[in-house]
Amino acid sequence: MVEAFEIDSEAKMIASKSKIVEVDTNKVLVFVVHDTKTVYLWRGKNADIFKKLMGTRVAAKLSHTYPDYRIRPISEGNEPAAFKRILGTKVK
């Protein structure tokens, strides 16, 4: 199961309204992948620095909620294959 969220400039996690999440170069996104116990923090190239900072804070908070999950920060253009596979996965 995958949960996807957009991070806004107030460090709030906005749940994805779509079943398939599309990355956007202006956004910071968080994907919680329960099957692999991984939290991906994806930062778009054109996302403002403040949103990127807020994404880091959110990931830190999630590490308290999911202490046995790995946090994997990812910059746009440097996505690992495992991350690319989840982009086509339906989200909760």
CNS distance restraints for C-alpha pairs under 8 A (distance, minus, plus):
assign (resid   1 and name CA) (resid  33 and name CA) 6.03 0.50 0.50
assign (resid   1 and name CA) (resid  34 and name CA) 5.55 0.50 0.50
assign (resid   1 and name CA) (resid  35 and name CA) 6.18 0.50 0.50
assign (resid   1 and name CA) (resid  91 and name CA) 6.81 0.50 0.50
assign (resid   1 and name CA) (resid  92 and name CA) 6.87 0.50 0.50
assign (resid   2 and name CA) (resid  31 and name CA) 6.57 0.50 0.50
assign (resid   2 and name CA) (resid  32 and name CA) 5.55 0.50 0.50
assign (resid   2 and name CA) (resid  33 and name CA) 4.56 0.50 0.50
assign (resid   2 and name CA) (resid  34 and name CA) 6.29 0.50 0.50
assign (resid   2 and name CA) (resid  35 and name CA) 7.96 0.50 0.50
assign (resid   2 and name CA) (resid  86 and name CA) 7.78 0.50 0.50
assign (resid   2 and name CA) (resid  89 and name CA) 7.45 0.50 0.50
assign (resid   2 and name CA) (resid  90 and name CA) 7.17 0.50 0.50
assign (resid   2 and name CA) (resid  91 and name CA) 4.92 0.50 0.50
assign (resid   2 and name CA) (resid  92 and name CA) 6.10 0.50 0.50
assign (resid   3 and name CA) (resid  15 and name CA) 7.77 0.50 0.50
assign (resid   3 and name CA) (resid  16 and name CA) 7.93 0.50 0.50
assign (resid   3 and name CA) (resid  31 and name CA) 5.62 0.50 0.50
assign (resid   3 and name CA) (resid  32 and name CA) 5.07 0.50 0.50
assign (resid   3 and name CA) (resid  33 and name CA) 6.64 0.50 0.50
assign (resid   3 and name CA) (resid  91 and name CA) 5.29 0.50 0.50
assign (resid   3 and name CA) (resid  92 and name CA) 5.29 0.50 0.50
assign (resid   4 and name CA) (resid  15 and name CA) 6.08 0.50 0.50
assign (resid   4 and name CA) (resid  16 and name CA) 5.58 0.50 0.50
assign (resid   4 and name CA) (resid  21 and name CA) 7.14 0.50 0.50
assign (resid   4 and name CA) (resid  29 and name CA) 7.14 0.50 0.50
assign (resid   4 and name CA) (resid  30 and name CA) 5.74 0.50 0.50
assign (resid   4 and name CA) (resid  31 and name CA) 4.51 0.50 0.50
assign (resid   4 and name CA) (resid  32 and name CA) 6.43 0.50 0.50
assign (resid   4 and name CA) (resid  91 and name CA) 6.44 0.50 0.50
assign (resid   4 and name CA) (resid  92 and name CA) 7.60 0.50 0.50
assign (resid   5 and name CA) (resid  13 and name CA) 5.52 0.50 0.50
assign (resid   5 and name CA) (resid  14 and name CA) 5.13 0.50 0.50
assign (resid   5 and name CA) (resid  15 and name CA) 4.43 0.50 0.50
assign (resid   5 and name CA) (resid  16 and name CA) 5.36 0.50 0.50
assign (resid   5 and name CA) (resid  29 and name CA) 5.64 0.50 0.50
assign (resid   5 and name CA) (resid  30 and name CA) 5.13 0.50 0.50
assign (resid   5 and name CA) (resid  31 and name CA) 6.45 0.50 0.50
assign (resid   6 and name CA) (resid  13 and name CA) 5.68 0.50 0.50
assign (resid   6 and name CA) (resid  14 and name CA) 5.06 0.50 0.50
assign (resid   6 and name CA) (resid  15 and name CA) 6.54 0.50 0.50
assign (resid   6 and name CA) (resid  16 and name CA) 6.92 0.50 0.50
assign (resid   6 and name CA) (resid  27 and name CA) 7.01 0.50 0.50
assign (resid   6 and name CA) (resid  28 and name CA) 5.98 0.50 0.50
assign (resid   6 and name CA) (resid  29 and name CA) 4.51 0.50 0.50
assign (resid   6 and name CA) (resid  30 and name CA) 6.32 0.50 0.50
assign (resid   7 and name CA) (resid  11 and name CA) 5.88 0.50 0.50
assign (resid   7 and name CA) (resid  12 and name CA) 5.66 0.50 0.50
assign (resid   7 and name CA) (resid  13 and name CA) 4.93 0.50 0.50
assign (resid   7 and name CA) (resid  14 and name CA) 6.30 0.50 0.50
assign (resid   7 and name CA) (resid  27 and name CA) 7.46 0.50 0.50
assign (resid   7 and name CA) (resid  28 and name CA) 5.56 0.50 0.50
assign (resid   7 and name CA) (resid  29 and name CA) 5.88 0.50 0.50
assign (resid   7 and name CA) (resid  30 and name CA) 7.29 0.50 0.50
assign (resid   7 and name CA) (resid  51 and name CA) 6.85 0.50 0.50
assign (resid   7 and name CA) (resid  54 and name CA) 7.13 0.50 0.50
assign (resid   7 and name CA) (resid  55 and name CA) 6.02 0.50 0.50
assign (resid   7 and name CA) (resid  58 and name CA) 7.96 0.50 0.50
assign (resid   8 and name CA) (resid  12 and name CA) 5.50 0.50 0.50
assign (resid   8 and name CA) (resid  13 and name CA) 6.75 0.50 0.50
assign (resid   8 and name CA) (resid  14 and name CA) 7.30 0.50 0.50
assign (resid   8 and name CA) (resid  28 and name CA) 7.81 0.50 0.50
assign (resid   8 and name CA) (resid  51 and name CA) 6.38 0.50 0.50
assign (resid   8 and name CA) (resid  54 and name CA) 7.67 0.50 0.50
assign (resid   9 and name CA) (resid  50 and name CA) 6.62 0.50 0.50
assign (resid   9 and name CA) (resid  51 and name CA) 5.14 0.50 0.50
assign (resid   9 and name CA) (resid  54 and name CA) 6.68 0.50 0.50
assign (resid  10 and name CA) (resid  54 and name CA) 7.19 0.50 0.50
assign (resid  11 and name CA) (resid  51 and name CA) 7.49 0.50 0.50
assign (resid  11 and name CA) (resid  54 and name CA) 4.87 0.50 0.50
assign (resid  11 and name CA) (resid  55 and name CA) 6.72 0.50 0.50
assign (resid  11 and name CA) (resid  57 and name CA) 7.30 0.50 0.50
assign (resid  11 and name CA) (resid  58 and name CA) 6.45 0.50 0.50
assign (resid  12 and name CA) (resid  58 and name CA) 7.82 0.50 0.50
assign (resid  13 and name CA) (resid  58 and name CA) 7.77 0.50 0.50
assign (resid  16 and name CA) (resid  21 and name CA) 6.91 0.50 0.50
assign (resid  16 and name CA) (resid  91 and name CA) 7.99 0.50 0.50
assign (resid  18 and name CA) (resid  91 and name CA) 7.83 0.50 0.50
assign (resid  19 and name CA) (resid  90 and name CA) 5.16 0.50 0.50
assign (resid  19 and name CA) (resid  91 and name CA) 5.25 0.50 0.50
assign (resid  19 and name CA) (resid  92 and name CA) 7.07 0.50 0.50
assign (resid  20 and name CA) (resid  87 and name CA) 7.20 0.50 0.50
assign (resid  20 and name CA) (resid  88 and name CA) 6.48 0.50 0.50
assign (resid  20 and name CA) (resid  89 and name CA) 6.62 0.50 0.50
assign (resid  20 and name CA) (resid  90 and name CA) 5.31 0.50 0.50
assign (resid  20 and name CA) (resid  91 and name CA) 6.32 0.50 0.50
assign (resid  21 and name CA) (resid  87 and name CA) 6.46 0.50 0.50
assign (resid  21 and name CA) (resid  88 and name CA) 7.74 0.50 0.50
assign (resid  21 and name CA) (resid  90 and name CA) 7.94 0.50 0.50
assign (resid  21 and name CA) (resid  91 and name CA) 7.51 0.50 0.50
assign (resid  22 and name CA) (resid  87 and name CA) 7.18 0.50 0.50
assign (resid  23 and name CA) (resid  27 and name CA) 7.38 0.50 0.50
assign (resid  23 and name CA) (resid  29 and name CA) 7.65 0.50 0.50
assign (resid  23 and name CA) (resid  44 and name CA) 7.71 0.50 0.50
assign (resid  24 and name CA) (resid  44 and name CA) 6.44 0.50 0.50
assign (resid  25 and name CA) (resid  43 and name CA) 7.74 0.50 0.50
assign (resid  25 and name CA) (resid  44 and name CA) 4.11 0.50 0.50
assign (resid  25 and name CA) (resid  45 and name CA) 5.41 0.50 0.50
assign (resid  25 and name CA) (resid  46 and name CA) 5.30 0.50 0.50
assign (resid  25 and name CA) (resid  47 and name CA) 6.39 0.50 0.50
assign (resid  25 and name CA) (resid  76 and name CA) 7.28 0.50 0.50
assign (resid  26 and name CA) (resid  44 and name CA) 5.48 0.50 0.50
assign (resid  26 and name CA) (resid  45 and name CA) 6.80 0.50 0.50
assign (resid  26 and name CA) (resid  46 and name CA) 4.67 0.50 0.50
assign (resid  26 and name CA) (resid  47 and name CA) 4.08 0.50 0.50
assign (resid  26 and name CA) (resid  48 and name CA) 7.34 0.50 0.50
assign (resid  27 and name CA) (resid  43 and name CA) 6.58 0.50 0.50
assign (resid  27 and name CA) (resid  44 and name CA) 5.40 0.50 0.50
assign (resid  27 and name CA) (resid  46 and name CA) 7.49 0.50 0.50
assign (resid  27 and name CA) (resid  47 and name CA) 5.14 0.50 0.50
assign (resid  27 and name CA) (resid  51 and name CA) 7.79 0.50 0.50
assign (resid  28 and name CA) (resid  41 and name CA) 7.31 0.50 0.50
assign (resid  28 and name CA) (resid  42 and name CA) 5.70 0.50 0.50
assign (resid  28 and name CA) (resid  43 and name CA) 4.61 0.50 0.50
assign (resid  28 and name CA) (resid  44 and name CA) 5.91 0.50 0.50
assign (resid  28 and name CA) (resid  47 and name CA) 6.53 0.50 0.50
assign (resid  28 and name CA) (resid  51 and name CA) 6.53 0.50 0.50
assign (resid  28 and name CA) (resid  52 and name CA) 6.30 0.50 0.50
assign (resid  28 and name CA) (resid  55 and name CA) 6.44 0.50 0.50
assign (resid  29 and name CA) (resid  41 and name CA) 5.97 0.50 0.50
assign (resid  29 and name CA) (resid  42 and name CA) 5.10 0.50 0.50
assign (resid  29 and name CA) (resid  43 and name CA) 6.58 0.50 0.50
assign (resid  29 and name CA) (resid  55 and name CA) 7.53 0.50 0.50
assign (resid  30 and name CA) (resid  39 and name CA) 6.86 0.50 0.50
assign (resid  30 and name CA) (resid  40 and name CA) 5.60 0.50 0.50
assign (resid  30 and name CA) (resid  41 and name CA) 4.71 0.50 0.50
assign (resid  30 and name CA) (resid  42 and name CA) 6.18 0.50 0.50
assign (resid  30 and name CA) (resid  55 and name CA) 7.66 0.50 0.50
assign (resid  30 and name CA) (resid  59 and name CA) 7.79 0.50 0.50
assign (resid  31 and name CA) (resid  39 and name CA) 5.65 0.50 0.50
assign (resid  31 and name CA) (resid  40 and name CA) 5.06 0.50 0.50
assign (resid  31 and name CA) (resid  41 and name CA) 6.70 0.50 0.50
assign (resid  31 and name CA) (resid  42 and name CA) 7.99 0.50 0.50
assign (resid  32 and name CA) (resid  37 and name CA) 7.61 0.50 0.50
assign (resid  32 and name CA) (resid  38 and name CA) 6.10 0.50 0.50
assign (resid  32 and name CA) (resid  39 and name CA) 4.54 0.50 0.50
assign (resid  32 and name CA) (resid  40 and name CA) 6.50 0.50 0.50
assign (resid  33 and name CA) (resid  37 and name CA) 5.77 0.50 0.50
assign (resid  33 and name CA) (resid  38 and name CA) 5.21 0.50 0.50
assign (resid  33 and name CA) (resid  39 and name CA) 6.13 0.50 0.50
assign (resid  33 and name CA) (resid  40 and name CA) 7.88 0.50 0.50
assign (resid  34 and name CA) (resid  38 and name CA) 6.65 0.50 0.50
assign (resid  37 and name CA) (resid  68 and name CA) 7.02 0.50 0.50
assign (resid  37 and name CA) (resid  69 and name CA) 4.52 0.50 0.50
assign (resid  37 and name CA) (resid  70 and name CA) 6.41 0.50 0.50
assign (resid  38 and name CA) (resid  69 and name CA) 5.05 0.50 0.50
assign (resid  38 and name CA) (resid  70 and name CA) 4.76 0.50 0.50
assign (resid  38 and name CA) (resid  71 and name CA) 6.04 0.50 0.50
assign (resid  38 and name CA) (resid  72 and name CA) 7.09 0.50 0.50
assign (resid  39 and name CA) (resid  59 and name CA) 7.51 0.50 0.50
assign (resid  39 and name CA) (resid  69 and name CA) 6.57 0.50 0.50
assign (resid  39 and name CA) (resid  70 and name CA) 5.99 0.50 0.50
assign (resid  39 and name CA) (resid  71 and name CA) 4.78 0.50 0.50
assign (resid  39 and name CA) (resid  72 and name CA) 6.01 0.50 0.50
assign (resid  40 and name CA) (resid  71 and name CA) 6.03 0.50 0.50
assign (resid  40 and name CA) (resid  72 and name CA) 4.77 0.50 0.50
assign (resid  40 and name CA) (resid  73 and name CA) 5.82 0.50 0.50
assign (resid  40 and name CA) (resid  74 and name CA) 6.91 0.50 0.50
assign (resid  40 and name CA) (resid  83 and name CA) 7.68 0.50 0.50
assign (resid  41 and name CA) (resid  55 and name CA) 6.89 0.50 0.50
assign (resid  41 and name CA) (resid  56 and name CA) 7.56 0.50 0.50
assign (resid  41 and name CA) (resid  59 and name CA) 6.89 0.50 0.50
assign (resid  41 and name CA) (resid  71 and name CA) 7.27 0.50 0.50
assign (resid  41 and name CA) (resid  72 and name CA) 6.04 0.50 0.50
assign (resid  41 and name CA) (resid  73 and name CA) 4.56 0.50 0.50
assign (resid  41 and name CA) (resid  74 and name CA) 5.87 0.50 0.50
assign (resid  42 and name CA) (resid  73 and name CA) 6.08 0.50 0.50
assign (resid  42 and name CA) (resid  74 and name CA) 4.74 0.50 0.50
assign (resid  42 and name CA) (resid  75 and name CA) 5.88 0.50 0.50
assign (resid  42 and name CA) (resid  76 and name CA) 6.92 0.50 0.50
assign (resid  43 and name CA) (resid  47 and name CA) 6.81 0.50 0.50
assign (resid  43 and name CA) (resid  52 and name CA) 6.38 0.50 0.50
assign (resid  43 and name CA) (resid  73 and name CA) 7.75 0.50 0.50
assign (resid  43 and name CA) (resid  74 and name CA) 6.21 0.50 0.50
assign (resid  43 and name CA) (resid  75 and name CA) 4.98 0.50 0.50
assign (resid  43 and name CA) (resid  76 and name CA) 5.93 0.50 0.50
assign (resid  44 and name CA) (resid  75 and name CA) 6.39 0.50 0.50
assign (resid  44 and name CA) (resid  76 and name CA) 5.02 0.50 0.50
assign (resid  45 and name CA) (resid  75 and name CA) 7.08 0.50 0.50
assign (resid  45 and name CA) (resid  76 and name CA) 5.67 0.50 0.50
assign (resid  47 and name CA) (resid  51 and name CA) 6.55 0.50 0.50
assign (resid  47 and name CA) (resid  52 and name CA) 6.83 0.50 0.50
assign (resid  48 and name CA) (resid  52 and name CA) 6.53 0.50 0.50
assign (resid  49 and name CA) (resid  53 and name CA) 6.22 0.50 0.50
assign (resid  50 and name CA) (resid  54 and name CA) 6.17 0.50 0.50
assign (resid  51 and name CA) (resid  55 and name CA) 6.08 0.50 0.50
assign (resid  52 and name CA) (resid  56 and name CA) 6.44 0.50 0.50
assign (resid  53 and name CA) (resid  57 and name CA) 6.48 0.50 0.50
assign (resid  54 and name CA) (resid  58 and name CA) 6.20 0.50 0.50
assign (resid  55 and name CA) (resid  59 and name CA) 6.16 0.50 0.50
assign (resid  56 and name CA) (resid  60 and name CA) 6.25 0.50 0.50
assign (resid  57 and name CA) (resid  61 and name CA) 6.32 0.50 0.50
assign (resid  58 and name CA) (resid  62 and name CA) 6.17 0.50 0.50
assign (resid  59 and name CA) (resid  63 and name CA) 6.32 0.50 0.50
assign (resid  59 and name CA) (resid  71 and name CA) 6.91 0.50 0.50
assign (resid  60 and name CA) (resid  64 and name CA) 7.12 0.50 0.50
assign (resid  61 and name CA) (resid  65 and name CA) 6.82 0.50 0.50
assign (resid  62 and name CA) (resid  66 and name CA) 5.91 0.50 0.50
assign (resid  62 and name CA) (resid  67 and name CA) 7.87 0.50 0.50
assign (resid  63 and name CA) (resid  67 and name CA) 5.03 0.50 0.50
assign (resid  63 and name CA) (resid  68 and name CA) 7.76 0.50 0.50
assign (resid  63 and name CA) (resid  69 and name CA) 6.87 0.50 0.50
assign (resid  63 and name CA) (resid  70 and name CA) 7.89 0.50 0.50
assign (resid  63 and name CA) (resid  71 and name CA) 7.33 0.50 0.50
assign (resid  74 and name CA) (resid  78 and name CA) 6.52 0.50 0.50
assign (resid  74 and name CA) (resid  79 and name CA) 6.15 0.50 0.50
assign (resid  75 and name CA) (resid  79 and name CA) 6.88 0.50 0.50
assign (resid  79 and name CA) (resid  83 and name CA) 6.20 0.50 0.50
assign (resid  79 and name CA) (resid  84 and name CA) 6.58 0.50 0.50
assign (resid  80 and name CA) (resid  84 and name CA) 6.47 0.50 0.50
assign (resid  81 and name CA) (resid  85 and name CA) 6.28 0.50 0.50
assign (resid  82 and name CA) (resid  86 and name CA) 6.76 0.50 0.50
assign (resid  83 and name CA) (resid  87 and name CA) 6.72 0.50 0.50
assign (resid  84 and name CA) (resid  88 and name CA) 7.56 0.50 0.50
assign (resid  85 and name CA) (resid  89 and name CA) 7.16 0.50 0.50
